[in-house]
């Protein structure tokens, strides 16, 4: 492990992105009918998909940096 502090500084926000994704998914699952009534379900699903893509991309970048020895 080259630089533990830098590695942790990148991994912690990524973990919070995954926790937000779980929170958004739970919120949408519990309130889907109400969101559909006020025509906001599509927006919430779109935000959840974007957050999922950001989380996956962040994980991939961290993994490649660790593999290359940068962090």
Backbone bond lengths (Angstrom), bond angles and torsions (degrees), N, CA, C in turn:
res aa  C-N    CA-C-N  psi(-1)  N-CA   C-N-CA  omega(-1)  CA-C   N-CA-C  phi
1 X - - - 1.446 - - 1.522 108.96 -
2 X 1.296 113.61 121.50 1.451 118.84 -173.70 1.534 111.94 -80.18
3 X 1.302 117.22 -60.25 1.451 120.50 -177.39 1.520 108.83 -132.79
4 X 1.312 116.66 97.26 1.457 122.19 -174.20 1.525 111.99 -65.31
5 X 1.325 118.14 -40.26 1.467 120.54 -178.34 1.522 111.45 -64.45
6 X 1.307 117.32 -40.53 1.456 120.96 178.56 1.523 110.88 -66.78
7 X 1.308 116.25 -39.58 1.459 120.81 178.61 1.521 110.67 -62.68
8 X 1.315 116.59 -45.23 1.469 121.12 179.79 1.529 110.24 -66.01
9 X 1.341 116.68 -37.35 1.464 120.84 179.80 1.530 111.94 -63.22
10 X 1.310 118.65 -27.72 1.459 121.79 176.96 1.528 112.43 -89.77
11 X 1.310 117.65 -32.41 1.463 120.51 -175.45 1.524 111.82 -76.33
12 X 1.334 118.26 -37.74 1.465 120.48 -177.49 1.531 112.46 -60.71
13 X 1.338 120.85 -47.71 1.469 118.70 176.79 1.528 112.90 -62.43
14 X 1.316 116.83 -32.72 1.455 119.91 178.16 1.523 111.00 -66.52
15 X 1.313 116.75 -39.44 1.464 120.40 176.96 1.523 109.78 -64.39
16 X 1.337 117.93 -40.46 1.456 120.60 177.70 1.526 111.47 -64.39
17 X 1.322 118.00 -33.25 1.472 120.32 174.93 1.521 110.84 -62.56
18 X 1.326 116.97 -42.19 1.459 119.99 177.62 1.528 111.25 -66.47
19 X 1.330 117.77 -37.19 1.463 120.58 177.35 1.532 110.71 -66.43
20 X 1.336 117.55 -39.44 1.462 120.47 175.59 1.522 110.77 -64.08
21 X 1.313 116.85 -37.79 1.463 120.52 177.94 1.523 110.69 -62.20
22 X 1.318 117.03 -42.84 1.460 120.91 177.26 1.525 110.09 -64.53
23 X 1.338 117.03 -41.97 1.464 120.79 178.21 1.521 112.49 -63.21
24 X 1.331 117.23 -45.75 1.466 120.68 177.37 1.524 111.04 -61.62
25 X 1.305 116.98 -42.53 1.465 120.41 179.98 1.525 110.59 -61.89
26 X 1.319 116.71 -43.33 1.465 120.39 178.29 1.522 111.17 -63.91
27 X 1.328 116.91 -44.48 1.460 121.17 179.25 1.525 110.76 -60.30
28 X 1.316 116.29 -45.12 1.464 119.85 -178.87 1.517 110.75 -65.99
29 X 1.342 117.06 -41.57 1.458 120.02 -179.75 1.531 111.16 -64.23
30 X 1.319 117.16 -39.53 1.463 120.37 -178.19 1.525 112.72 -76.27
31 X 1.310 118.56 -27.95 1.465 121.90 -173.92 1.521 113.38 -119.06
32 X 1.309 118.21 25.12 1.463 121.31 -175.55 1.530 112.15 -61.32
33 X 1.309 117.31 -42.65 1.470 119.92 -178.68 1.524 111.28 -64.74
34 X 1.312 116.62 -45.53 1.460 119.94 179.22 1.516 112.37 -64.72
35 X 1.324 116.75 -39.93 1.465 120.16 177.92 1.524 111.11 -66.09
36 X 1.329 116.13 -35.42 1.460 119.82 178.31 1.533 110.39 -67.62
37 X 1.346 116.39 -38.04 1.468 120.22 180.00 1.520 112.12 -63.07
38 X 1.310 117.26 -38.20 1.462 119.89 -179.31 1.531 111.94 -96.00
39 X 1.314 117.33 11.62 1.473 124.70 175.54 1.523 112.78 59.74
40 X 1.313 116.95 42.27 1.464 121.56 178.18 1.529 112.51 -119.48
41 X 1.306 117.67 1.28 1.461 120.55 -178.02 1.525 111.22 -62.93
42 X 1.317 117.72 -41.47 1.461 121.82 -179.60 1.518 112.46 -62.20
43 X 1.324 116.77 -39.21 1.466 120.70 179.48 1.520 110.29 -65.60
44 X 1.329 116.65 -44.39 1.469 120.16 -179.66 1.522 111.85 -65.51
45 X 1.314 116.53 -39.09 1.470 119.81 177.99 1.527 110.08 -66.49
46 X 1.323 117.23 -40.06 1.464 121.41 177.21 1.523 110.63 -61.15
47 X 1.321 117.65 -45.97 1.462 121.52 178.66 1.527 110.37 -62.21
48 X 1.327 117.13 -39.34 1.457 120.52 179.04 1.532 110.95 -65.37
49 X 1.306 117.54 -39.67 1.469 121.04 178.49 1.526 110.46 -65.78
50 X 1.322 117.23 -43.17 1.468 120.83 178.11 1.524 110.36 -62.38
51 X 1.318 117.64 -43.91 1.462 121.28 178.47 1.527 110.95 -62.87
52 X 1.316 117.89 -38.06 1.461 121.65 176.48 1.527 110.76 -62.80
53 X 1.326 116.58 -44.36 1.467 120.05 -179.98 1.525 111.67 -65.90
54 X 1.324 117.26 -39.21 1.459 120.99 177.35 1.525 110.38 -64.17
55 X 1.323 117.19 -41.38 1.458 121.06 179.64 1.530 111.75 -64.53
56 X 1.320 116.30 -43.94 1.462 120.55 179.32 1.526 110.56 -65.61
57 X 1.334 117.34 -43.62 1.457 120.76 178.83 1.528 110.79 -63.34
58 X 1.328 117.32 -41.46 1.464 120.78 177.74 1.514 112.01 -62.39
59 X 1.324 116.48 -42.59 1.464 119.91 177.90 1.526 111.22 -62.96
60 X 1.322 115.79 -41.60 1.457 120.08 179.60 1.531 111.13 -63.56
61 X 1.340 117.21 -44.16 1.466 120.46 179.85 1.527 111.22 -63.86
62 X 1.313 117.28 -43.23 1.463 120.57 178.45 1.522 109.71 -61.89
63 X 1.322 116.79 -44.12 1.464 121.15 -179.55 1.533 110.68 -62.02
64 X 1.354 117.16 -42.67 1.465 118.94 179.74 1.527 111.45 -68.35
65 X 1.329 118.01 -37.75 1.455 120.03 178.24 1.519 111.30 -65.26
66 X 1.330 116.51 -39.86 1.475 118.80 177.76 1.522 109.54 -65.90
67 X 1.323 116.90 -41.34 1.461 120.72 -179.26 1.541 111.25 -64.82
68 X 1.336 116.92 -36.57 1.458 121.17 179.32 1.535 112.23 -79.26
69 X 1.319 116.95 -12.86 1.460 120.76 179.30 1.516 113.74 86.13
70 X 1.319 118.21 14.41 1.454 120.84 179.88 1.524 112.12 -76.08
71 X 1.325 116.37 -34.22 1.470 119.46 176.32 1.505 109.47 -130.59
